[in-house]
């Protein structure tokens, strides 16, 4: 199951003055478990940890001796306490914290109010608000219904901020942290799935018939029966109705149902376990079954650099060193692959050389050329097989294909096309249009596993925005507002429905905090790998660039920061060098339709800039040497490096060796040099621009120099206060004319005299989006 990295939580038990200012003992902090394990693997002993303090998004290096580990549930209980000093006090009360972990709904308790202890019953355990960005958790509170003579002494009816967390009579409810709650009869200090009994009474083992009588709580996984089918889901709430207890369940089929308690079994009992399968047929984890039932020998379609490609699935399973489920395809004649069925010297299936291709299983779609009656019959048969294995989403849950270049004029060009803007939404409109109209590079966001609380956001993005955009060419503004309201209601930001944001803020929130997508960019710096979703280009004051290309800007930025890419990104999002939204560093930036990142990779074969043979050394001092080229990384074979650095002006240079992949053939006296290594290139597919705080976007939708469109979600308006915005998409082939100009010709262009909307692309660029047509299939 694809999910976020687990987090490890700590409480600060000692905070020397020089460590963190304005932070007290008792503050909660956390670190990604993967990051912790990475640190641990590089050092036998850890002295410091780069933790993130609650309420902050920045790392702080803390001495491990000043931290004590707590579980996520303990951290949530402690976060409900208002002061750091109070957290530390109650953390040290280990018995009280342990008892609180064992408190469940319907537990008789006493709760402290204004110095008095009142009797009640726990009716709710959980958060009262959603975590606010960037915090991953929020405090756990206990909702208590007061009983007997203490009724009417409370402050609530179970509602908080207009949200009903439990139901009771007016002034009979209390919300309190664990420090003010005590069980009437102490319960075990660990959470138990079985009924508890007094100490003097034995605890019988529940029989299968008694299993459904185990106490249920919000969030429990359950098994239930419906239409003679065994199904699973999660408890959302319980309610009393006519002396019966009803369970509200969110099913694994994205349905919300209410059924009697006696029809529910706690836990995932009776779960289907698949029969062992031959490894040459299918090796497929249950959570990664293809939603349309595609399997071995299915005819499928994938998106290649040249457009749709067709082939047959010959193998499904896991690949060495790769996460997730992959499909091995044998492509049809006329399409070029990269394999003969082998991957890293392991054979998974057989086909003729360069006819095989390994892609993510979810990148495959049924062959659109055979979507007739036979295909529908196969689809129904596949659906029956899937139904026996596990509940899945309906085929409608899959994203539509991106709009092809030949369909752009018919589907997108015109007024009331694209995404309709509404109340400062242009940053979101432009970002979503850029990512999803004509590209599928981030389609994994639309069908990957999500936390239950984030599922409505994914559903809105898929069903109300992406699919209508791709099938009808238009998205109403109310759907964007719905997405913004969902983001705001979940506590990510309280101004999402009113204020303008930056595209990178929105994209990072969607990719990282909601869908937990693996970082798009992995950078190598000083032997350490840093991860990011966007890359901000920074330049020093020594550059000589006047009319730069995006390629030059990226190379200069990497050179200044001593960075390399640890791997080829499937999608690269670049922010142009600016000072805020108003002050541009360059009057014009020339778009690079392709980014050659070969020399930006930390590992991989590279070509000598002089002779074209396999390079062995790199010289950072030669970066700006005009003898070779105006800019760019300079790599040499040993022979050329020796000749270049024998010049008196370069004697002080210190070339460094390049890293080659393990096992890469190195030429010797008896071995001929290998062929020139291939270049790694990314292609431009969208540009976001800003002028006077208004975002628009350009899309490169096809291979021709004139295949450009311009999108503005608020191009015009109908009516005044009660009117609406009119979005517009227009073709802008004039962009190709300017891209064909020499740098000297381009420098002489007066922005206000440039034809059409070209000026906005060259002068107002804010963010460039590039994709790898090969790596996007693997991510």
ABEGO torsion letter per residue (X at the ends): XBBBBBBBBBBBABBBAAABBGBBBGBBBBBBAAAAAAAAAABABBABBBBBBBGBABBBBBBAAABBBBBAAAAAAAAABABAAAAAAAAABAAAAAAAAABBBGBBBBBBBGGBBBBBBBABBEBABBBBOABABBBBBBBBBBBEAABGABABAGBBGGBBABBBBBGABBBBBAAABBBABBBBABBBABBBBBAABBBBBBBAAAAAABBBBBGBBBBBBBGGBBBBBBBABBBBBGGBBBBBBBBAAGBBBBBBAAABBBEBBGBBBBBBBBAAABBBBAAABBAAGBBBGBBBBBBBAAEBBBBBBABBEBBBGBBEBBBBBBBBBGBBBABAGBBGGBBABBBBBGABBBBBAAABBBBAAAABAAAAAAAAAAAAAAAAABBBBBAAABBBBBBBAAAAAAAABEBGBEBBBBGGAAAAAAAAAAAAAABAAAAAAAABBBBAAAAAAAAAAAAAAAAAAAAAGBBBAAAAAAAAAAAAAAGABAAAAABBBBAAAAAAAAAAAAAGBBBABBBBBGGBBBBBABBBBBBBAABABABBBAAAAAAAAAAAAGBBBABBBABBBBBBBBBEAABBABABBBBBABBBAAAABABEBBBBAAAGBBBABBBAAAAABAAABABEBBBBBAAAAAAAAABAAAAABBBBBBBBBBGBBBBBAABBBBBBBBBBBBBBABBBBBBGGBBBBBBBABABAABBBBBBAAABBBEBAABBBBBBBBBBAAAAAAAABBAAAAAABBAAABBEAAAAAAAABABBBBBBAAAAAAX
